[in-house]
Amino acid sequence: MQPSIPFPDQHDLTPEIPPTWAEGSGVFHISERCTRLRVIPKSKRVAGKPHAKLRQCFNCEDIIRTKRRG
């Protein structure tokens, strides 16, 4: 398990993995277990710090908050 990465503007979230999103999707993901992330082909996934214009995936947020499996 990788160390958690805090988001300064989202104090209640501490992701388990670095954010991952599809290029041009406008949504970033914080959980590999996210079913919406898994729909994105691995070759199209981009990892790193999200830009301000991107919004967090609600499914990922729910997975982290409720500690469910995806």
Phi and psi restraints in degrees (range 20) as a CNS / XPLOR table:
assign (resid 1 and name C) (resid 2 and name N)
       (resid 2 and name CA) (resid 2 and name C) 1.0 -80.0 20.0 2
assign (resid 2 and name N) (resid 2 and name CA)
       (resid 2 and name C) (resid 3 and name N) 1.0 154.5 20.0 2
assign (resid 2 and name C) (resid 3 and name N)
       (resid 3 and name CA) (resid 3 and name C) 1.0 -64.0 20.0 2
assign (resid 3 and name N) (resid 3 and name CA)
       (resid 3 and name C) (resid 4 and name N) 1.0 149.3 20.0 2
assign (resid 3 and name C) (resid 4 and name N)
       (resid 4 and name CA) (resid 4 and name C) 1.0 -70.8 20.0 2
assign (resid 4 and name N) (resid 4 and name CA)
       (resid 4 and name C) (resid 5 and name N) 1.0 152.6 20.0 2
assign (resid 4 and name C) (resid 5 and name N)
       (resid 5 and name CA) (resid 5 and name C) 1.0 -119.6 20.0 2
assign (resid 5 and name N) (resid 5 and name CA)
       (resid 5 and name C) (resid 6 and name N) 1.0 112.4 20.0 2
assign (resid 5 and name C) (resid 6 and name N)
       (resid 6 and name CA) (resid 6 and name C) 1.0 -75.3 20.0 2
assign (resid 6 and name N) (resid 6 and name CA)
       (resid 6 and name C) (resid 7 and name N) 1.0 147.6 20.0 2
assign (resid 6 and name C) (resid 7 and name N)
       (resid 7 and name CA) (resid 7 and name C) 1.0 -105.7 20.0 2
assign (resid 7 and name N) (resid 7 and name CA)
       (resid 7 and name C) (resid 8 and name N) 1.0 117.7 20.0 2
assign (resid 7 and name C) (resid 8 and name N)
       (resid 8 and name CA) (resid 8 and name C) 1.0 -57.7 20.0 2
assign (resid 8 and name N) (resid 8 and name CA)
       (resid 8 and name C) (resid 9 and name N) 1.0 -33.6 20.0 2
assign (resid 8 and name C) (resid 9 and name N)
       (resid 9 and name CA) (resid 9 and name C) 1.0 -93.1 20.0 2
assign (resid 9 and name N) (resid 9 and name CA)
       (resid 9 and name C) (resid 10 and name N) 1.0 0.5 20.0 2
assign (resid 9 and name C) (resid 10 and name N)
       (resid 10 and name CA) (resid 10 and name C) 1.0 -133.2 20.0 2
assign (resid 10 and name N) (resid 10 and name CA)
       (resid 10 and name C) (resid 11 and name N) 1.0 77.0 20.0 2
assign (resid 10 and name C) (resid 11 and name N)
       (resid 11 and name CA) (resid 11 and name C) 1.0 -63.7 20.0 2
assign (resid 11 and name N) (resid 11 and name CA)
       (resid 11 and name C) (resid 12 and name N) 1.0 -27.4 20.0 2
assign (resid 11 and name C) (resid 12 and name N)
       (resid 12 and name CA) (resid 12 and name C) 1.0 -82.0 20.0 2
assign (resid 12 and name N) (resid 12 and name CA)
       (resid 12 and name C) (resid 13 and name N) 1.0 -5.1 20.0 2
assign (resid 12 and name C) (resid 13 and name N)
       (resid 13 and name CA) (resid 13 and name C) 1.0 -111.6 20.0 2
assign (resid 13 and name N) (resid 13 and name CA)
       (resid 13 and name C) (resid 14 and name N) 1.0 131.6 20.0 2
assign (resid 13 and name C) (resid 14 and name N)
       (resid 14 and name CA) (resid 14 and name C) 1.0 -130.9 20.0 2
assign (resid 14 and name N) (resid 14 and name CA)
       (resid 14 and name C) (resid 15 and name N) 1.0 95.5 20.0 2
assign (resid 14 and name C) (resid 15 and name N)
       (resid 15 and name CA) (resid 15 and name C) 1.0 -62.7 20.0 2
assign (resid 15 and name N) (resid 15 and name CA)
       (resid 15 and name C) (resid 16 and name N) 1.0 149.5 20.0 2
assign (resid 15 and name C) (resid 16 and name N)
       (resid 16 and name CA) (resid 16 and name C) 1.0 -81.6 20.0 2
assign (resid 16 and name N) (resid 16 and name CA)
       (resid 16 and name C) (resid 17 and name N) 1.0 -25.7 20.0 2
assign (resid 16 and name C) (resid 17 and name N)
       (resid 17 and name CA) (resid 17 and name C) 1.0 -136.4 20.0 2
assign (resid 17 and name N) (resid 17 and name CA)
       (resid 17 and name C) (resid 18 and name N) 1.0 162.8 20.0 2
assign (resid 17 and name C) (resid 18 and name N)
       (resid 18 and name CA) (resid 18 and name C) 1.0 -60.8 20.0 2
assign (resid 18 and name N) (resid 18 and name CA)
       (resid 18 and name C) (resid 19 and name N) 1.0 150.1 20.0 2
assign (resid 18 and name C) (resid 19 and name N)
       (resid 19 and name CA) (resid 19 and name C) 1.0 -60.5 20.0 2
assign (resid 19 and name N) (resid 19 and name CA)
       (resid 19 and name C) (resid 20 and name N) 1.0 144.4 20.0 2
assign (resid 19 and name C) (resid 20 and name N)
       (resid 20 and name CA) (resid 20 and name C) 1.0 -136.4 20.0 2
assign (resid 20 and name N) (resid 20 and name CA)
       (resid 20 and name C) (resid 21 and name N) 1.0 136.4 20.0 2
assign (resid 20 and name C) (resid 21 and name N)
       (resid 21 and name CA) (resid 21 and name C) 1.0 -148.7 20.0 2
assign (resid 21 and name N) (resid 21 and name CA)
       (resid 21 and name C) (resid 22 and name N) 1.0 165.8 20.0 2
assign (resid 21 and name C) (resid 22 and name N)
       (resid 22 and name CA) (resid 22 and name C) 1.0 -87.3 20.0 2
assign (resid 22 and name N) (resid 22 and name CA)
       (resid 22 and name C) (resid 23 and name N) 1.0 134.8 20.0 2
assign (resid 22 and name C) (resid 23 and name N)
       (resid 23 and name CA) (resid 23 and name C) 1.0 -57.3 20.0 2
assign (resid 23 and name N) (resid 23 and name CA)
       (resid 23 and name C) (resid 24 and name N) 1.0 127.7 20.0 2
assign (resid 23 and name C) (resid 24 and name N)
       (resid 24 and name CA) (resid 24 and name C) 1.0 82.6 20.0 2
assign (resid 24 and name N) (resid 24 and name CA)
       (resid 24 and name C) (resid 25 and name N) 1.0 1.1 20.0 2
assign (resid 24 and name C) (resid 25 and name N)
       (resid 25 and name CA) (resid 25 and name C) 1.0 -81.5 20.0 2
assign (resid 25 and name N) (resid 25 and name CA)
       (resid 25 and name C) (resid 26 and name N) 1.0 -25.7 20.0 2
assign (resid 25 and name C) (resid 26 and name N)
       (resid 26 and name CA) (resid 26 and name C) 1.0 79.0 20.0 2
assign (resid 26 and name N) (resid 26 and name CA)
       (resid 26 and name C) (resid 27 and name N) 1.0 3.9 20.0 2
assign (resid 26 and name C) (resid 27 and name N)
       (resid 27 and name CA) (resid 27 and name C) 1.0 -128.8 20.0 2
assign (resid 27 and name N) (resid 27 and name CA)
       (resid 27 and name C) (resid 28 and name N) 1.0 135.5 20.0 2
assign (resid 27 and name C) (resid 28 and name N)
       (resid 28 and name CA) (resid 28 and name C) 1.0 -112.0 20.0 2
assign (resid 28 and name N) (resid 28 and name CA)
       (resid 28 and name C) (resid 29 and name N) 1.0 153.7 20.0 2
assign (resid 28 and name C) (resid 29 and name N)
       (resid 29 and name CA) (resid 29 and name C) 1.0 -117.0 20.0 2
assign (resid 29 and name N) (resid 29 and name CA)
       (resid 29 and name C) (resid 30 and name N) 1.0 144.3 20.0 2
assign (resid 29 and name C) (resid 30 and name N)
       (resid 30 and name CA) (resid 30 and name C) 1.0 -116.0 20.0 2
assign (resid 30 and name N) (resid 30 and name CA)
       (resid 30 and name C) (resid 31 and name N) 1.0 -0.6 20.0 2
assign (resid 30 and name C) (resid 31 and name N)
       (resid 31 and name CA) (resid 31 and name C) 1.0 -132.5 20.0 2
assign (resid 31 and name N) (resid 31 and name CA)
       (resid 31 and name C) (resid 32 and name N) 1.0 126.8 20.0 2
assign (resid 31 and name C) (resid 32 and name N)
       (resid 32 and name CA) (resid 32 and name C) 1.0 -63.2 20.0 2
assign (resid 32 and name N) (resid 32 and name CA)
       (resid 32 and name C) (resid 33 and name N) 1.0 -23.3 20.0 2
assign (resid 32 and name C) (resid 33 and name N)
       (resid 33 and name CA) (resid 33 and name C) 1.0 -76.1 20.0 2
assign (resid 33 and name N) (resid 33 and name CA)
       (resid 33 and name C) (resid 34 and name N) 1.0 -8.2 20.0 2
assign (resid 33 and name C) (resid 34 and name N)
       (resid 34 and name CA) (resid 34 and name C) 1.0 -61.6 20.0 2
assign (resid 34 and name N) (resid 34 and name CA)
       (resid 34 and name C) (resid 35 and name N) 1.0 124.8 20.0 2
assign (resid 34 and name C) (resid 35 and name N)
       (resid 35 and name CA) (resid 35 and name C) 1.0 -67.1 20.0 2
assign (resid 35 and name N) (resid 35 and name CA)
       (resid 35 and name C) (resid 36 and name N) 1.0 -30.0 20.0 2
assign (resid 35 and name C) (resid 36 and name N)
       (resid 36 and name CA) (resid 36 and name C) 1.0 -71.0 20.0 2
assign (resid 36 and name N) (resid 36 and name CA)
       (resid 36 and name C) (resid 37 and name N) 1.0 -35.6 20.0 2
assign (resid 36 and name C) (resid 37 and name N)
       (resid 37 and name CA) (resid 37 and name C) 1.0 -66.2 20.0 2
assign (resid 37 and name N) (resid 37 and name CA)
       (resid 37 and name C) (resid 38 and name N) 1.0 -39.9 20.0 2
assign (resid 37 and name C) (resid 38 and name N)
       (resid 38 and name CA) (resid 38 and name C) 1.0 -66.6 20.0 2
assign (resid 38 and name N) (resid 38 and name CA)
       (resid 38 and name C) (resid 39 and name N) 1.0 -19.9 20.0 2
assign (resid 38 and name C) (resid 39 and name N)
       (resid 39 and name CA) (resid 39 and name C) 1.0 -70.8 20.0 2
assign (resid 39 and name N) (resid 39 and name CA)
       (resid 39 and name C) (resid 40 and name N) 1.0 -26.7 20.0 2
assign (resid 39 and name C) (resid 40 and name N)
       (resid 40 and name CA) (resid 40 and name C) 1.0 -75.8 20.0 2
assign (resid 40 and name N) (resid 40 and name CA)
       (resid 40 and name C) (resid 41 and name N) 1.0 125.6 20.0 2
assign (resid 40 and name C) (resid 41 and name N)
       (resid 41 and name CA) (resid 41 and name C) 1.0 -57.9 20.0 2
assign (resid 41 and name N) (resid 41 and name CA)
       (resid 41 and name C) (resid 42 and name N) 1.0 141.2 20.0 2
assign (resid 41 and name C) (resid 42 and name N)
       (resid 42 and name CA) (resid 42 and name C) 1.0 -54.4 20.0 2
assign (resid 42 and name N) (resid 42 and name CA)
       (resid 42 and name C) (resid 43 and name N) 1.0 -34.9 20.0 2
assign (resid 42 and name C) (resid 43 and name N)
       (resid 43 and name CA) (resid 43 and name C) 1.0 -68.9 20.0 2
assign (resid 43 and name N) (resid 43 and name CA)
       (resid 43 and name C) (resid 44 and name N) 1.0 -17.8 20.0 2
assign (resid 43 and name C) (resid 44 and name N)
       (resid 44 and name CA) (resid 44 and name C) 1.0 -98.6 20.0 2
assign (resid 44 and name N) (resid 44 and name CA)
       (resid 44 and name C) (resid 45 and name N) 1.0 -6.1 20.0 2
assign (resid 44 and name C) (resid 45 and name N)
       (resid 45 and name CA) (resid 45 and name C) 1.0 -78.0 20.0 2
assign (resid 45 and name N) (resid 45 and name CA)
       (resid 45 and name C) (resid 46 and name N) 1.0 142.7 20.0 2
assign (resid 45 and name C) (resid 46 and name N)
       (resid 46 and name CA) (resid 46 and name C) 1.0 -125.9 20.0 2
assign (resid 46 and name N) (resid 46 and name CA)
       (resid 46 and name C) (resid 47 and name N) 1.0 132.1 20.0 2
assign (resid 46 and name C) (resid 47 and name N)
       (resid 47 and name CA) (resid 47 and name C) 1.0 -113.0 20.0 2
assign (resid 47 and name N) (resid 47 and name CA)
       (resid 47 and name C) (resid 48 and name N) 1.0 148.3 20.0 2
assign (resid 47 and name C) (resid 48 and name N)
       (resid 48 and name CA) (resid 48 and name C) 1.0 147.4 20.0 2
assign (resid 48 and name N) (resid 48 and name CA)
       (resid 48 and name C) (resid 49 and name N) 1.0 -171.6 20.0 2
assign (resid 48 and name C) (resid 49 and name N)
       (resid 49 and name CA) (resid 49 and name C) 1.0 -76.5 20.0 2
assign (resid 49 and name N) (resid 49 and name CA)
       (resid 49 and name C) (resid 50 and name N) 1.0 129.1 20.0 2
assign (resid 49 and name C) (resid 50 and name N)
       (resid 50 and name CA) (resid 50 and name C) 1.0 -71.0 20.0 2
assign (resid 50 and name N) (resid 50 and name CA)
       (resid 50 and name C) (resid 51 and name N) 1.0 151.2 20.0 2
assign (resid 50 and name C) (resid 51 and name N)
       (resid 51 and name CA) (resid 51 and name C) 1.0 -77.9 20.0 2
assign (resid 51 and name N) (resid 51 and name CA)
       (resid 51 and name C) (resid 52 and name N) 1.0 160.5 20.0 2
assign (resid 51 and name C) (resid 52 and name N)
       (resid 52 and name CA) (resid 52 and name C) 1.0 -60.3 20.0 2
assign (resid 52 and name N) (resid 52 and name CA)
       (resid 52 and name C) (resid 53 and name N) 1.0 -30.4 20.0 2
assign (resid 52 and name C) (resid 53 and name N)
       (resid 53 and name CA) (resid 53 and name C) 1.0 -76.9 20.0 2
assign (resid 53 and name N) (resid 53 and name CA)
       (resid 53 and name C) (resid 54 and name N) 1.0 -12.6 20.0 2
assign (resid 53 and name C) (resid 54 and name N)
       (resid 54 and name CA) (resid 54 and name C) 1.0 -82.1 20.0 2
assign (resid 54 and name N) (resid 54 and name CA)
       (resid 54 and name C) (resid 55 and name N) 1.0 147.0 20.0 2
assign (resid 54 and name C) (resid 55 and name N)
       (resid 55 and name CA) (resid 55 and name C) 1.0 -112.1 20.0 2
assign (resid 55 and name N) (resid 55 and name CA)
       (resid 55 and name C) (resid 56 and name N) 1.0 152.6 20.0 2
assign (resid 55 and name C) (resid 56 and name N)
       (resid 56 and name CA) (resid 56 and name C) 1.0 -75.8 20.0 2
assign (resid 56 and name N) (resid 56 and name CA)
       (resid 56 and name C) (resid 57 and name N) 1.0 143.2 20.0 2
assign (resid 56 and name C) (resid 57 and name N)
       (resid 57 and name CA) (resid 57 and name C) 1.0 -67.4 20.0 2
assign (resid 57 and name N) (resid 57 and name CA)
       (resid 57 and name C) (resid 58 and name N) 1.0 125.7 20.0 2
assign (resid 57 and name C) (resid 58 and name N)
       (resid 58 and name CA) (resid 58 and name C) 1.0 -65.7 20.0 2
assign (resid 58 and name N) (resid 58 and name CA)
       (resid 58 and name C) (resid 59 and name N) 1.0 -32.5 20.0 2
assign (resid 58 and name C) (resid 59 and name N)
       (resid 59 and name CA) (resid 59 and name C) 1.0 -64.6 20.0 2
assign (resid 59 and name N) (resid 59 and name CA)
       (resid 59 and name C) (resid 60 and name N) 1.0 -43.9 20.0 2
assign (resid 59 and name C) (resid 60 and name N)
       (resid 60 and name CA) (resid 60 and name C) 1.0 -61.9 20.0 2
assign (resid 60 and name N) (resid 60 and name CA)
       (resid 60 and name C) (resid 61 and name N) 1.0 -44.1 20.0 2
assign (resid 60 and name C) (resid 61 and name N)
       (resid 61 and name CA) (resid 61 and name C) 1.0 -59.6 20.0 2
assign (resid 61 and name N) (resid 61 and name CA)
       (resid 61 and name C) (resid 62 and name N) 1.0 -41.7 20.0 2
assign (resid 61 and name C) (resid 62 and name N)
       (resid 62 and name CA) (resid 62 and name C) 1.0 -65.6 20.0 2
assign (resid 62 and name N) (resid 62 and name CA)
       (resid 62 and name C) (resid 63 and name N) 1.0 -40.1 20.0 2
assign (resid 62 and name C) (resid 63 and name N)
       (resid 63 and name CA) (resid 63 and name C) 1.0 -61.4 20.0 2
assign (resid 63 and name N) (resid 63 and name CA)
       (resid 63 and name C) (resid 64 and name N) 1.0 -46.0 20.0 2
assign (resid 63 and name C) (resid 64 and name N)
       (resid 64 and name CA) (resid 64 and name C) 1.0 -67.4 20.0 2
assign (resid 64 and name N) (resid 64 and name CA)
       (resid 64 and name C) (resid 65 and name N) 1.0 -45.5 20.0 2
assign (resid 64 and name C) (resid 65 and name N)
       (resid 65 and name CA) (resid 65 and name C) 1.0 -64.4 20.0 2
assign (resid 65 and name N) (resid 65 and name CA)
       (resid 65 and name C) (resid 66 and name N) 1.0 -43.4 20.0 2
assign (resid 65 and name C) (resid 66 and name N)
       (resid 66 and name CA) (resid 66 and name C) 1.0 -95.3 20.0 2
assign (resid 66 and name N) (resid 66 and name CA)
       (resid 66 and name C) (resid 67 and name N) 1.0 -2.9 20.0 2
assign (resid 66 and name C) (resid 67 and name N)
       (resid 67 and name CA) (resid 67 and name C) 1.0 56.4 20.0 2
assign (resid 67 and name N) (resid 67 and name CA)
       (resid 67 and name C) (resid 68 and name N) 1.0 36.5 20.0 2
assign (resid 67 and name C) (resid 68 and name N)
       (resid 68 and name CA) (resid 68 and name C) 1.0 -89.8 20.0 2
assign (resid 68 and name N) (resid 68 and name CA)
       (resid 68 and name C) (resid 69 and name N) 1.0 174.0 20.0 2
assign (resid 68 and name C) (resid 69 and name N)
       (resid 69 and name CA) (resid 69 and name C) 1.0 -87.3 20.0 2
assign (resid 69 and name N) (resid 69 and name CA)
       (resid 69 and name C) (resid 70 and name N) 1.0 -9.7 20.0 2
